[in-house]
């Protein structure tokens, strides 16, 4: 537990260093997802920003091939209760799902077929 907490703090510090050295938002977001995936051995992470009309969570950075594909498709999710990300934004609350294997097929992201757990942070 302490080791994981230490790793989280180290990663937050690395992201903080990146924030102060990169002025371009797209570059900053790209570096942030790369750090998250490399530090925690995640196969994917993405950063969504809310659209001006507050109706959409728009993917602005995604890791590796799935992220590039979703970015090319202008991937977005409605800010509603149907997705973890949309629901998290709607309720202004972080969420974690440890096992999404039984998730309804229409709610699964076709770009991320190997997803077993999900987390949405604000």
Biopython code that builds the backbone (N, CA, C, O; Angstrom):
import numpy as np
from Bio.PDB.StructureBuilder import StructureBuilder

atoms = [
    (1, "UNK", "N", (0.825, -1.192, 0.000)),
    (1, "UNK", "CA", (0.000, 0.000, 0.000)),
    (1, "UNK", "C", (0.874, 1.263, 0.000)),
    (1, "UNK", "O", (0.640, 2.187, -0.779)),
    (2, "UNK", "N", (1.882, 1.293, 0.881)),
    (2, "UNK", "CA", (2.761, 2.457, 0.936)),
    (2, "UNK", "C", (3.554, 2.620, -0.354)),
    (2, "UNK", "O", (3.782, 3.738, -0.815)),
    (3, "UNK", "N", (3.974, 1.495, -0.935)),
    (3, "UNK", "CA", (4.731, 1.551, -2.180)),
    (3, "UNK", "C", (3.874, 2.141, -3.302)),
    (3, "UNK", "O", (4.357, 2.957, -4.088)),
    (4, "UNK", "N", (2.618, 1.735, -3.378)),
    (4, "UNK", "CA", (1.707, 2.263, -4.412)),
    (4, "UNK", "C", (1.472, 3.757, -4.214)),
    (4, "UNK", "O", (1.464, 4.526, -5.175)),
    (5, "UNK", "N", (1.283, 4.155, -2.977)),
    (5, "UNK", "CA", (1.063, 5.574, -2.680)),
    (5, "UNK", "C", (2.299, 6.395, -3.056)),
    (5, "UNK", "O", (2.182, 7.497, -3.591)),
    (6, "UNK", "N", (3.484, 5.846, -2.769)),
    (6, "UNK", "CA", (4.729, 6.512, -3.141)),
    (6, "UNK", "C", (4.812, 6.664, -4.672)),
    (6, "UNK", "O", (5.201, 7.716, -5.179)),
    (7, "UNK", "N", (4.444, 5.612, -5.384)),
    (7, "UNK", "CA", (4.468, 5.648, -6.849)),
    (7, "UNK", "C", (3.484, 6.699, -7.377)),
    (7, "UNK", "O", (3.796, 7.420, -8.325)),
    (8, "UNK", "N", (2.314, 6.784, -6.773)),
    (8, "UNK", "CA", (1.333, 7.804, -7.176)),
    (8, "UNK", "C", (1.893, 9.211, -6.983)),
    (8, "UNK", "O", (1.739, 10.076, -7.846)),
    (9, "UNK", "N", (2.534, 9.425, -5.856)),
    (9, "UNK", "CA", (3.114, 10.744, -5.586)),
    (9, "UNK", "C", (4.259, 11.068, -6.551)),
    (9, "UNK", "O", (4.381, 12.201, -7.018)),
    (10, "UNK", "N", (5.095, 10.067, -6.846)),
    (10, "UNK", "CA", (6.177, 10.272, -7.819)),
    (10, "UNK", "C", (5.614, 10.615, -9.192)),
    (10, "UNK", "O", (6.121, 11.506, -9.874)),
    (11, "UNK", "N", (4.576, 9.910, -9.590)),
    (11, "UNK", "CA", (3.965, 10.162, -10.895)),
    (11, "UNK", "C", (3.342, 11.547, -10.931)),
    (11, "UNK", "O", (3.476, 12.261, -11.925)),
    (12, "UNK", "N", (2.667, 11.931, -9.867)),
    (12, "UNK", "CA", (2.085, 13.277, -9.799)),
    (12, "UNK", "C", (3.181, 14.339, -9.913)),
    (12, "UNK", "O", (2.994, 15.366, -10.565)),
    (13, "UNK", "N", (4.311, 14.086, -9.279)),
    (13, "UNK", "CA", (5.432, 15.030, -9.366)),
    (13, "UNK", "C", (5.971, 15.112, -10.791)),
    (13, "UNK", "O", (6.278, 16.199, -11.280)),
    (14, "UNK", "N", (6.086, 13.947, -11.464)),
    (14, "UNK", "CA", (6.559, 13.951, -12.860)),
    (14, "UNK", "C", (5.598, 14.721, -13.755)),
    (14, "UNK", "O", (6.025, 15.506, -14.602)),
    (15, "UNK", "N", (4.303, 14.498, -13.569)),
    (15, "UNK", "CA", (3.312, 15.234, -14.357)),
    (15, "UNK", "C", (3.427, 16.722, -14.050)),
    (15, "UNK", "O", (3.327, 17.553, -14.953)),
    (16, "UNK", "N", (3.638, 17.061, -12.782)),
    (16, "UNK", "CA", (3.807, 18.463, -12.403)),
    (16, "UNK", "C", (5.000, 19.099, -13.085)),
    (16, "UNK", "O", (4.932, 20.258, -13.492)),
    (17, "UNK", "N", (6.099, 18.356, -13.217)),
    (17, "UNK", "CA", (7.270, 18.870, -13.923)),
    (17, "UNK", "C", (6.957, 19.103, -15.398)),
    (17, "UNK", "O", (7.387, 20.097, -15.983)),
    (18, "UNK", "N", (6.203, 18.176, -15.992)),
    (18, "UNK", "CA", (5.819, 18.315, -17.401)),
    (18, "UNK", "C", (4.948, 19.552, -17.578)),
    (18, "UNK", "O", (5.121, 20.309, -18.534)),
    (19, "UNK", "N", (4.010, 19.755, -16.656)),
    (19, "UNK", "CA", (3.090, 20.897, -16.737)),
    (19, "UNK", "C", (3.865, 22.212, -16.799)),
    (19, "UNK", "O", (3.495, 23.120, -17.544)),
    (20, "UNK", "N", (4.924, 22.309, -16.026)),
    (20, "UNK", "CA", (5.652, 23.571, -15.980)),
    (20, "UNK", "C", (6.581, 23.773, -17.172)),
    (20, "UNK", "O", (7.057, 24.883, -17.407)),
    (21, "UNK", "N", (6.841, 22.697, -17.928)),
    (21, "UNK", "CA", (7.799, 22.842, -19.023)),
    (21, "UNK", "C", (7.164, 22.842, -20.415)),
    (21, "UNK", "O", (7.841, 23.163, -21.391)),
    (22, "UNK", "N", (5.896, 22.495, -20.529)),
    (22, "UNK", "CA", (5.234, 22.438, -21.835)),
    (22, "UNK", "C", (4.089, 23.438, -21.855)),
    (22, "UNK", "O", (3.199, 23.398, -21.006)),
    (23, "UNK", "N", (4.123, 24.324, -22.825)),
    (23, "UNK", "CA", (3.101, 25.356, -22.925)),
    (23, "UNK", "C", (1.955, 24.979, -23.872)),
    (23, "UNK", "O", (0.861, 25.533, -23.764)),
    (24, "UNK", "N", (2.196, 24.053, -24.786)),
    (24, "UNK", "CA", (1.171, 23.638, -25.739)),
    (24, "UNK", "C", (0.266, 22.594, -25.085)),
    (24, "UNK", "O", (0.752, 21.551, -24.647)),
    (25, "UNK", "N", (-1.048, 22.856, -25.011)),
    (25, "UNK", "CA", (-1.982, 21.973, -24.322)),
    (25, "UNK", "C", (-1.985, 20.566, -24.903)),
    (25, "UNK", "O", (-1.970, 19.598, -24.143)),
    (26, "UNK", "N", (-2.003, 20.421, -26.220)),
    (26, "UNK", "CA", (-2.034, 19.096, -26.834)),
    (26, "UNK", "C", (-0.785, 18.287, -26.482)),
    (26, "UNK", "O", (-0.875, 17.091, -26.203)),
    (27, "UNK", "N", (0.368, 18.934, -26.498)),
    (27, "UNK", "CA", (1.615, 18.255, -26.115)),
    (27, "UNK", "C", (1.591, 17.864, -24.634)),
    (27, "UNK", "O", (2.022, 16.772, -24.266)),
    (28, "UNK", "N", (1.094, 18.750, -23.810)),
    (28, "UNK", "CA", (0.996, 18.483, -22.380)),
    (28, "UNK", "C", (0.123, 17.255, -22.117)),
    (28, "UNK", "O", (0.506, 16.376, -21.345)),
    (29, "UNK", "N", (-1.034, 17.192, -22.748)),
    (29, "UNK", "CA", (-1.949, 16.074, -22.543)),
    (29, "UNK", "C", (-1.341, 14.773, -23.049)),
    (29, "UNK", "O", (-1.469, 13.732, -22.405)),
    (30, "UNK", "N", (-0.684, 14.830, -24.195)),
    (30, "UNK", "CA", (-0.036, 13.645, -24.763)),
    (30, "UNK", "C", (1.042, 13.108, -23.821)),
    (30, "UNK", "O", (1.099, 11.905, -23.565)),
    (31, "UNK", "N", (1.883, 13.981, -23.314)),
    (31, "UNK", "CA", (2.930, 13.551, -22.374)),
    (31, "UNK", "C", (2.330, 12.986, -21.089)),
    (31, "UNK", "O", (2.863, 12.036, -20.516)),
    (32, "UNK", "N", (1.230, 13.566, -20.642)),
    (32, "UNK", "CA", (0.593, 13.102, -19.409)),
    (32, "UNK", "C", (0.086, 11.672, -19.552)),
    (32, "UNK", "O", (0.318, 10.856, -18.660)),
    (33, "UNK", "N", (-0.609, 11.338, -20.658)),
    (33, "UNK", "CA", (-1.091, 9.954, -20.826)),
    (33, "UNK", "C", (0.080, 8.996, -20.979)),
    (33, "UNK", "O", (0.009, 7.857, -20.517)),
    (34, "UNK", "N", (1.148, 9.436, -21.618)),
    (34, "UNK", "CA", (2.326, 8.580, -21.760)),
    (34, "UNK", "C", (2.959, 8.264, -20.399)),
    (34, "UNK", "O", (3.344, 7.124, -20.140)),
    (35, "UNK", "N", (3.062, 9.263, -19.547)),
    (35, "UNK", "CA", (3.632, 9.053, -18.210)),
    (35, "UNK", "C", (2.744, 8.113, -17.401)),
    (35, "UNK", "O", (3.247, 7.200, -16.746)),
    (36, "UNK", "N", (1.453, 8.323, -17.438)),
    (36, "UNK", "CA", (0.527, 7.478, -16.677)),
    (36, "UNK", "C", (0.669, 6.019, -17.102)),
    (36, "UNK", "O", (0.783, 5.128, -16.260)),
    (37, "UNK", "N", (0.662, 5.780, -18.414)),
    (37, "UNK", "CA", (0.754, 4.394, -18.893)),
    (37, "UNK", "C", (2.106, 3.769, -18.594)),
    (37, "UNK", "O", (2.176, 2.602, -18.207)),
    (38, "UNK", "N", (3.166, 4.519, -18.764)),
    (38, "UNK", "CA", (4.489, 3.938, -18.521)),
    (38, "UNK", "C", (4.726, 3.677, -17.039)),
    (38, "UNK", "O", (5.319, 2.658, -16.684)),
    (39, "UNK", "N", (4.285, 4.558, -16.183)),
    (39, "UNK", "CA", (4.515, 4.398, -14.743)),
    (39, "UNK", "C", (3.668, 3.290, -14.129)),
    (39, "UNK", "O", (4.118, 2.617, -13.202)),
    (40, "UNK", "N", (2.462, 3.089, -14.624)),
    (40, "UNK", "CA", (1.547, 2.121, -14.015)),
    (40, "UNK", "C", (1.297, 0.897, -14.887)),
    (40, "UNK", "O", (0.457, 0.059, -14.558)),
    (41, "UNK", "N", (2.016, 0.789, -15.988)),
    (41, "UNK", "CA", (1.879, -0.349, -16.907)),
    (41, "UNK", "C", (0.439, -0.524, -17.393)),
    (41, "UNK", "O", (-0.045, -1.649, -17.521)),
    (42, "UNK", "N", (-0.235, 0.583, -17.660)),
    (42, "UNK", "CA", (-1.581, 0.536, -18.234)),
    (42, "UNK", "C", (-1.447, 0.381, -19.738)),
    (42, "UNK", "O", (-0.510, 0.906, -20.339)),
    (43, "UNK", "N", (-2.373, -0.334, -20.344)),
    (43, "UNK", "CA", (-2.316, -0.447, -21.798)),
    (43, "UNK", "C", (-2.999, 0.742, -22.455)),
    (43, "UNK", "O", (-2.856, 0.955, -23.659)),
    (44, "UNK", "N", (-3.741, 1.518, -21.668)),
    (44, "UNK", "CA", (-4.393, 2.700, -22.227)),
    (44, "UNK", "C", (-4.721, 3.689, -21.123)),
    (44, "UNK", "O", (-5.047, 3.305, -20.000)),
    (45, "UNK", "N", (-4.630, 4.956, -21.457)),
    (45, "UNK", "CA", (-5.210, 6.034, -20.657)),
    (45, "UNK", "C", (-5.587, 7.137, -21.633)),
    (45, "UNK", "O", (-4.975, 7.290, -22.690)),
    (46, "UNK", "N", (-6.570, 7.874, -21.272)),
    (46, "UNK", "CA", (-7.021, 8.969, -22.128)),
    (46, "UNK", "C", (-7.423, 10.154, -21.282)),
    (46, "UNK", "O", (-7.796, 10.012, -20.118)),
    (47, "UNK", "N", (-7.342, 11.323, -21.884)),
    (47, "UNK", "CA", (-7.778, 12.550, -21.218)),
    (47, "UNK", "C", (-8.892, 13.156, -22.049)),
    (47, "UNK", "O", (-8.739, 13.413, -23.243)),
    (48, "UNK", "N", (-10.020, 13.376, -21.385)),
    (48, "UNK", "CA", (-11.180, 13.992, -22.012)),
    (48, "UNK", "C", (-11.358, 15.393, -21.452)),
    (48, "UNK", "O", (-11.147, 15.620, -20.260)),
    (49, "UNK", "N", (-11.740, 16.322, -22.297)),
    (49, "UNK", "CA", (-12.116, 17.658, -21.858)),
    (49, "UNK", "C", (-13.568, 17.889, -22.253)),
    (49, "UNK", "O", (-14.027, 17.394, -23.282)),
    (50, "UNK", "N", (-14.275, 18.633, -21.440)),
    (50, "UNK", "CA", (-15.690, 18.891, -21.692)),
    (50, "UNK", "C", (-15.827, 19.963, -22.774)),
    (50, "UNK", "O", (-15.127, 20.975, -22.763)),
    (51, "UNK", "N", (-16.751, 19.713, -23.709)),
    (51, "UNK", "CA", (-16.998, 20.656, -24.803)),
    (51, "UNK", "C", (-17.575, 21.966, -24.267)),
    (51, "UNK", "O", (-18.083, 22.022, -23.148)),
    (52, "UNK", "N", (-17.488, 23.005, -25.077)),
    (52, "UNK", "CA", (-17.980, 24.323, -24.670)),
    (52, "UNK", "C", (-19.455, 24.301, -24.270)),
    (52, "UNK", "O", (-19.871, 25.033, -23.372)),
    (53, "UNK", "N", (-20.246, 23.453, -24.946)),
    (53, "UNK", "CA", (-21.675, 23.393, -24.633)),
    (53, "UNK", "C", (-21.985, 22.450, -23.461)),
    (53, "UNK", "O", (-23.148, 22.252, -23.109)),
    (54, "UNK", "N", (-20.936, 21.870, -22.861)),
    (54, "UNK", "CA", (-21.060, 20.991, -21.688)),
    (54, "UNK", "C", (-21.799, 19.685, -21.975)),
    (54, "UNK", "O", (-22.202, 18.996, -21.037)),
    (55, "UNK", "N", (-21.987, 19.330, -23.241)),
    (55, "UNK", "CA", (-22.742, 18.142, -23.608)),
    (55, "UNK", "C", (-21.856, 16.932, -23.894)),
    (55, "UNK", "O", (-22.336, 15.798, -23.877)),
    (56, "UNK", "N", (-20.569, 17.161, -24.157)),
    (56, "UNK", "CA", (-19.682, 16.088, -24.606)),
    (56, "UNK", "C", (-18.378, 16.071, -23.822)),
    (56, "UNK", "O", (-17.843, 17.115, -23.449)),
    (57, "UNK", "N", (-17.879, 14.861, -23.579)),
    (57, "UNK", "CA", (-16.519, 14.657, -23.078)),
    (57, "UNK", "C", (-15.719, 14.274, -24.320)),
    (57, "UNK", "O", (-15.920, 13.200, -24.885)),
    (58, "UNK", "N", (-14.826, 15.142, -24.737)),
    (58, "UNK", "CA", (-14.090, 14.971, -25.988)),
    (58, "UNK", "C", (-12.677, 14.453, -25.684)),
    (58, "UNK", "O", (-11.942, 15.053, -24.899)),
    (59, "UNK", "N", (-12.312, 13.339, -26.313)),
    (59, "UNK", "CA", (-10.975, 12.790, -26.109)),
    (59, "UNK", "C", (-9.953, 13.749, -26.712)),
    (59, "UNK", "O", (-10.000, 14.052, -27.905)),
    (60, "UNK", "N", (-9.036, 14.218, -25.884)),
    (60, "UNK", "CA", (-8.009, 15.148, -26.349)),
    (60, "UNK", "C", (-6.628, 14.524, -26.371)),
    (60, "UNK", "O", (-5.718, 15.054, -27.009)),
    (61, "UNK", "N", (-6.454, 13.374, -25.665)),
    (61, "UNK", "CA", (-5.189, 12.645, -25.695)),
    (61, "UNK", "C", (-5.480, 11.192, -25.352)),
    (61, "UNK", "O", (-6.234, 10.892, -24.426)),
    (62, "UNK", "N", (-4.870, 10.304, -26.114)),
    (62, "UNK", "CA", (-5.040, 8.880, -25.867)),
    (62, "UNK", "C", (-3.725, 8.165, -26.116)),
    (62, "UNK", "O", (-2.944, 8.572, -26.975)),
    (63, "UNK", "N", (-3.483, 7.109, -25.372)),
    (63, "UNK", "CA", (-2.209, 6.410, -25.414)),
    (63, "UNK", "C", (-2.151, 5.357, -26.508)),
    (63, "UNK", "O", (-3.112, 4.617, -26.720)),
    (64, "UNK", "N", (-1.027, 5.292, -27.199)),
    (64, "UNK", "CA", (-0.679, 4.237, -28.162)),
    (64, "UNK", "C", (-1.691, 4.137, -29.307)),
    (64, "UNK", "O", (-2.424, 5.085, -29.591)),
    (65, "UNK", "N", (-1.715, 2.976, -29.953)),
    (65, "UNK", "CA", (-2.545, 2.787, -31.152)),
    (65, "UNK", "C", (-4.033, 3.023, -30.883)),
    (65, "UNK", "O", (-4.681, 3.703, -31.679)),
    (66, "UNK", "N", (-4.604, 2.489, -29.792)),
    (66, "UNK", "CA", (-6.025, 2.767, -29.560)),
    (66, "UNK", "C", (-6.306, 4.263, -29.424)),
    (66, "UNK", "O", (-7.308, 4.763, -29.938)),
    (67, "UNK", "N", (-5.433, 4.958, -28.743)),
    (67, "UNK", "CA", (-5.598, 6.404, -28.578)),
    (67, "UNK", "C", (-5.519, 7.144, -29.904)),
    (67, "UNK", "O", (-6.316, 8.045, -30.167)),
    (68, "UNK", "N", (-4.558, 6.763, -30.740)),
    (68, "UNK", "CA", (-4.429, 7.413, -32.056)),
    (68, "UNK", "C", (-5.680, 7.165, -32.906)),
    (68, "UNK", "O", (-6.163, 8.068, -33.590)),
    (69, "UNK", "N", (-6.196, 5.939, -32.855)),
    (69, "UNK", "CA", (-7.403, 5.611, -33.629)),
    (69, "UNK", "C", (-8.605, 6.414, -33.141)),
    (69, "UNK", "O", (-9.363, 6.958, -33.944)),
    (70, "UNK", "N", (-8.774, 6.484, -31.828)),
    (70, "UNK", "CA", (-9.902, 7.244, -31.286)),
    (70, "UNK", "C", (-9.766, 8.734, -31.593)),
    (70, "UNK", "O", (-10.752, 9.401, -31.907)),
    (71, "UNK", "N", (-8.548, 9.249, -31.502)),
    (71, "UNK", "CA", (-8.327, 10.660, -31.826)),
    (71, "UNK", "C", (-8.660, 10.923, -33.294)),
    (71, "UNK", "O", (-9.265, 11.947, -33.614)),
    (72, "UNK", "N", (-8.275, 10.016, -34.184)),
    (72, "UNK", "CA", (-8.568, 10.172, -35.618)),
    (72, "UNK", "C", (-10.070, 10.158, -35.876)),
    (72, "UNK", "O", (-10.542, 10.776, -36.830)),
    (73, "UNK", "N", (-10.825, 9.454, -35.030)),
    (73, "UNK", "CA", (-12.284, 9.356, -35.174)),
    (73, "UNK", "C", (-13.010, 10.469, -34.403)),
    (73, "UNK", "O", (-14.240, 10.483, -34.351)),
    (74, "UNK", "N", (-12.257, 11.396, -33.806)),
    (74, "UNK", "CA", (-12.858, 12.460, -32.982)),
    (74, "UNK", "C", (-13.769, 11.877, -31.905)),
    (74, "UNK", "O", (-14.915, 12.296, -31.744)),
    (75, "UNK", "N", (-13.237, 10.910, -31.179)),
    (75, "UNK", "CA", (-14.000, 10.167, -30.177)),
    (75, "UNK", "C", (-14.508, 11.099, -29.083)),
    (75, "UNK", "O", (-13.780, 11.956, -28.583)),
    (76, "UNK", "N", (-15.764, 10.912, -28.728)),
    (76, "UNK", "CA", (-16.365, 11.689, -27.649)),
    (76, "UNK", "C", (-17.470, 10.868, -27.007)),
    (76, "UNK", "O", (-18.003, 9.935, -27.608)),
    (77, "UNK", "N", (-17.800, 11.226, -25.796)),
    (77, "UNK", "CA", (-18.856, 10.567, -25.044)),
    (77, "UNK", "C", (-19.824, 11.628, -24.535)),
    (77, "UNK", "O", (-19.414, 12.727, -24.162)),
    (78, "UNK", "N", (-21.087, 11.294, -24.524)),
    (78, "UNK", "CA", (-22.082, 12.221, -23.982)),
    (78, "UNK", "C", (-21.863, 12.373, -22.477)),
    (78, "UNK", "O", (-21.504, 11.417, -21.790)),
    (79, "UNK", "N", (-22.081, 13.575, -21.985)),
    (79, "UNK", "CA", (-22.035, 13.812, -20.544)),
    (79, "UNK", "C", (-23.407, 13.401, -20.013)),
    (79, "UNK", "O", (-24.328, 14.211, -19.901)),
    (80, "UNK", "N", (-23.505, 12.123, -19.693)),
    (80, "UNK", "CA", (-24.742, 11.539, -19.164)),
    (80, "UNK", "C", (-24.383, 10.319, -18.334)),
    (80, "UNK", "O", (-23.204, 10.075, -18.075)),
    (81, "UNK", "N", (-25.358, 9.564, -17.921)),
    (81, "UNK", "CA", (-25.122, 8.421, -17.034)),
    (81, "UNK", "C", (-24.760, 7.133, -17.768)),
    (81, "UNK", "O", (-24.561, 6.108, -17.117)),
    (82, "UNK", "N", (-24.667, 7.145, -19.086)),
    (82, "UNK", "CA", (-24.448, 5.921, -19.848)),
    (82, "UNK", "C", (-23.002, 5.425, -19.821)),
    (82, "UNK", "O", (-22.772, 4.218, -19.894)),
    (83, "UNK", "N", (-22.034, 6.317, -19.718)),
    (83, "UNK", "CA", (-20.626, 5.909, -19.659)),
    (83, "UNK", "C", (-20.032, 6.344, -18.324)),
    (83, "UNK", "O", (-20.523, 7.274, -17.685)),
    (84, "UNK", "N", (-18.973, 5.660, -17.914)),
    (84, "UNK", "CA", (-18.328, 6.024, -16.658)),
    (84, "UNK", "C", (-17.783, 7.445, -16.729)),
    (84, "UNK", "O", (-17.899, 8.201, -15.765)),
    (85, "UNK", "N", (-17.203, 7.808, -17.842)),
    (85, "UNK", "CA", (-16.624, 9.145, -17.981)),
    (85, "UNK", "C", (-17.721, 10.208, -17.963)),
    (85, "UNK", "O", (-17.624, 11.193, -17.232)),
    (86, "UNK", "N", (-18.758, 10.008, -18.765)),
    (86, "UNK", "CA", (-19.867, 10.968, -18.786)),
    (86, "UNK", "C", (-20.532, 11.093, -17.436)),
    (86, "UNK", "O", (-20.863, 12.197, -17.001)),
    (87, "UNK", "N", (-20.732, 9.969, -16.767)),
    (87, "UNK", "CA", (-21.366, 9.957, -15.456)),
    (87, "UNK", "C", (-20.487, 10.634, -14.406)),
    (87, "UNK", "O", (-20.984, 11.356, -13.542)),
    (88, "UNK", "N", (-19.191, 10.398, -14.489)),
    (88, "UNK", "CA", (-18.261, 11.017, -13.556)),
    (88, "UNK", "C", (-18.284, 12.543, -13.688)),
    (88, "UNK", "O", (-18.269, 13.266, -12.692)),
    (89, "UNK", "N", (-18.319, 13.010, -14.922)),
    (89, "UNK", "CA", (-18.384, 14.461, -15.158)),
    (89, "UNK", "C", (-19.714, 15.013, -14.664)),
    (89, "UNK", "O", (-19.760, 16.052, -14.005)),
    (90, "UNK", "N", (-20.789, 14.314, -14.987)),
    (90, "UNK", "CA", (-22.133, 14.755, -14.598)),
    (90, "UNK", "C", (-22.254, 14.889, -13.083)),
    (90, "UNK", "O", (-22.798, 15.870, -12.577)),
    (91, "UNK", "N", (-21.736, 13.885, -12.362)),
    (91, "UNK", "CA", (-21.859, 13.877, -10.899)),
    (91, "UNK", "C", (-20.687, 14.540, -10.188)),
    (91, "UNK", "O", (-20.694, 14.690, -8.966)),
    (92, "UNK", "N", (-19.652, 14.944, -10.984)),
    (92, "UNK", "CA", (-18.454, 15.554, -10.397)),
    (92, "UNK", "C", (-17.853, 14.654, -9.322)),
    (92, "UNK", "O", (-17.530, 15.093, -8.218)),
    (93, "UNK", "N", (-17.712, 13.356, -9.689)),
    (93, "UNK", "CA", (-17.216, 12.370, -8.743)),
    (93, "UNK", "C", (-16.384, 11.322, -9.472)),
    (93, "UNK", "O", (-16.793, 10.811, -10.515)),
    (94, "UNK", "N", (-15.218, 11.006, -8.923)),
    (94, "UNK", "CA", (-14.377, 9.950, -9.493)),
    (94, "UNK", "C", (-15.081, 8.605, -9.356)),
    (94, "UNK", "O", (-15.876, 8.396, -8.439)),
    (95, "UNK", "N", (-14.776, 7.689, -10.287)),
    (95, "UNK", "CA", (-15.384, 6.369, -10.258)),
    (95, "UNK", "C", (-14.352, 5.310, -10.638)),
    (95, "UNK", "O", (-13.439, 5.564, -11.422)),
    (96, "UNK", "N", (-14.516, 4.122, -10.068)),
    (96, "UNK", "CA", (-13.653, 2.977, -10.386)),
    (96, "UNK", "C", (-14.532, 1.748, -10.563)),
    (96, "UNK", "O", (-15.436, 1.499, -9.765)),
    (97, "UNK", "N", (-14.261, 0.981, -11.615)),
    (97, "UNK", "CA", (-14.910, -0.310, -11.832)),
    (97, "UNK", "C", (-13.792, -1.340, -11.948)),
    (97, "UNK", "O", (-13.004, -1.292, -12.892)),
    (98, "UNK", "N", (-13.717, -2.257, -11.013)),
    (98, "UNK", "CA", (-12.623, -3.221, -10.987)),
    (98, "UNK", "C", (-12.762, -4.316, -12.034)),
    (98, "UNK", "O", (-11.758, -4.856, -12.499)),
    (99, "UNK", "N", (-13.990, -4.651, -12.411)),
    (99, "UNK", "CA", (-14.196, -5.704, -13.405)),
    (99, "UNK", "C", (-15.353, -5.319, -14.316)),
    (99, "UNK", "O", (-16.511, -5.317, -13.898)),
    (100, "UNK", "N", (-15.031, -4.996, -15.553)),
    (100, "UNK", "CA", (-16.067, -4.600, -16.518)),
    (100, "UNK", "C", (-16.349, -5.709, -17.528)),
    (100, "UNK", "O", (-16.952, -5.465, -18.573)),
    (101, "UNK", "N", (-15.912, -6.926, -17.216)),
    (101, "UNK", "CA", (-16.092, -8.055, -18.145)),
    (101, "UNK", "C", (-17.568, -8.288, -18.458)),
    (101, "UNK", "O", (-17.900, -8.639, -19.590)),
    (102, "UNK", "N", (-18.455, -8.103, -17.490)),
    (102, "UNK", "CA", (-19.875, -8.337, -17.704)),
    (102, "UNK", "C", (-20.634, -7.135, -18.229)),
    (102, "UNK", "O", (-21.862, -7.155, -18.302)),
    (103, "UNK", "N", (-19.923, -6.105, -18.587)),
    (103, "UNK", "CA", (-20.526, -4.873, -19.083)),
    (103, "UNK", "C", (-21.299, -5.144, -20.372)),
    (103, "UNK", "O", (-20.880, -5.955, -21.197)),
    (104, "UNK", "N", (-22.395, -4.480, -20.532)),
    (104, "UNK", "CA", (-23.211, -4.635, -21.736)),
    (104, "UNK", "C", (-22.372, -4.365, -22.984)),
    (104, "UNK", "O", (-21.640, -3.376, -23.027)),
    (105, "UNK", "N", (-22.467, -5.227, -24.001)),
    (105, "UNK", "CA", (-21.655, -5.057, -25.214)),
    (105, "UNK", "C", (-21.825, -3.695, -25.890)),
    (105, "UNK", "O", (-20.877, -3.187, -26.488)),
    (106, "UNK", "N", (-23.008, -3.102, -25.807)),
    (106, "UNK", "CA", (-23.208, -1.799, -26.449)),
    (106, "UNK", "C", (-22.531, -0.665, -25.689)),
    (106, "UNK", "O", (-22.416, 0.441, -26.216)),
    (107, "UNK", "N", (-22.079, -0.919, -24.456)),
    (107, "UNK", "CA", (-21.352, 0.089, -23.687)),
    (107, "UNK", "C", (-19.840, -0.070, -23.769)),
    (107, "UNK", "O", (-19.100, 0.804, -23.317)),
    (108, "UNK", "N", (-19.373, -1.178, -24.340)),
    (108, "UNK", "CA", (-17.937, -1.408, -24.450)),
    (108, "UNK", "C", (-17.341, -0.577, -25.578)),
    (108, "UNK", "O", (-17.969, -0.357, -26.614)),
    (109, "UNK", "N", (-16.130, -0.128, -25.353)),
    (109, "UNK", "CA", (-15.427, 0.657, -26.360)),
    (109, "UNK", "C", (-14.750, -0.304, -27.343)),
    (109, "UNK", "O", (-13.877, -1.071, -26.937)),
    (110, "UNK", "N", (-15.129, -0.281, -28.618)),
    (110, "UNK", "CA", (-14.541, -1.215, -29.586)),
    (110, "UNK", "C", (-13.046, -0.989, -29.810)),
    (110, "UNK", "O", (-12.356, -1.889, -30.290)),
    (111, "UNK", "N", (-12.537, 0.185, -29.475)),
    (111, "UNK", "CA", (-11.117, 0.476, -29.618)),
    (111, "UNK", "C", (-10.289, -0.143, -28.478)),
    (111, "UNK", "O", (-9.069, -0.266, -28.584)),
    (112, "UNK", "N", (-10.963, -0.527, -27.399)),
    (112, "UNK", "CA", (-10.282, -1.018, -26.198)),
    (112, "UNK", "C", (-10.856, -2.372, -25.770)),
    (112, "UNK", "O", (-11.423, -2.481, -24.683)),
    (113, "UNK", "N", (-10.717, -3.394, -26.601)),
    (113, "UNK", "CA", (-11.338, -4.686, -26.302)),
    (113, "UNK", "C", (-10.736, -5.419, -25.107)),
    (113, "UNK", "O", (-11.382, -6.312, -24.559)),
    (114, "UNK", "N", (-9.522, -5.073, -24.685)),
    (114, "UNK", "CA", (-8.856, -5.767, -23.578)),
    (114, "UNK", "C", (-9.100, -5.123, -22.221)),
    (114, "UNK", "O", (-8.468, -5.508, -21.237)),
    (115, "UNK", "N", (-9.997, -4.158, -22.150)),
    (115, "UNK", "CA", (-10.246, -3.450, -20.902)),
    (115, "UNK", "C", (-10.887, -4.377, -19.879)),
    (115, "UNK", "O", (-11.892, -5.035, -20.150)),
    (116, "UNK", "N", (-10.285, -4.412, -18.706)),
    (116, "UNK", "CA", (-10.821, -5.218, -17.593)),
    (116, "UNK", "C", (-11.301, -4.314, -16.446)),
    (116, "UNK", "O", (-12.252, -4.644, -15.738)),
    (117, "UNK", "N", (-10.637, -3.187, -16.279)),
    (117, "UNK", "CA", (-10.999, -2.240, -15.223)),
    (117, "UNK", "C", (-11.029, -0.841, -15.821)),
    (117, "UNK", "O", (-10.368, -0.562, -16.821)),
    (118, "UNK", "N", (-11.800, 0.023, -15.197)),
    (118, "UNK", "CA", (-11.895, 1.416, -15.643)),
    (118, "UNK", "C", (-11.831, 2.342, -14.450)),
    (118, "UNK", "O", (-12.227, 1.988, -13.339)),
    (119, "UNK", "N", (-11.320, 3.544, -14.704)),
    (119, "UNK", "CA", (-11.262, 4.564, -13.687)),
    (119, "UNK", "C", (-11.475, 5.906, -14.359)),
    (119, "UNK", "O", (-10.885, 6.187, -15.402)),
    (120, "UNK", "N", (-12.318, 6.731, -13.762)),
    (120, "UNK", "CA", (-12.527, 8.093, -14.256)),
    (120, "UNK", "C", (-12.199, 9.044, -13.118)),
    (120, "UNK", "O", (-12.791, 8.971, -12.041)),
    (121, "UNK", "N", (-11.253, 9.935, -13.366)),
    (121, "UNK", "CA", (-10.833, 10.917, -12.365)),
    (121, "UNK", "C", (-11.133, 12.302, -12.873)),
    (121, "UNK", "O", (-11.126, 12.540, -14.080)),
    (122, "UNK", "N", (-11.393, 13.205, -11.981)),
    (122, "UNK", "CA", (-11.665, 14.592, -12.354)),
    (122, "UNK", "C", (-10.476, 15.460, -12.042)),
    (122, "UNK", "O", (-10.512, 16.666, -12.285)),
]
sb = StructureBuilder()
sb.init_structure("model")
sb.init_model(0)
sb.init_chain("A")
sb.init_seg("    ")
for serial, (resi, resn, name, xyz) in enumerate(atoms, 1):
    if name == "N":
        sb.init_residue(resn, " ", resi, " ")
    sb.init_atom(name, np.array(xyz, "f"), 0.0, 1.0, " ", f" {name:<3s}", serial, name[0])
structure = sb.get_structure()
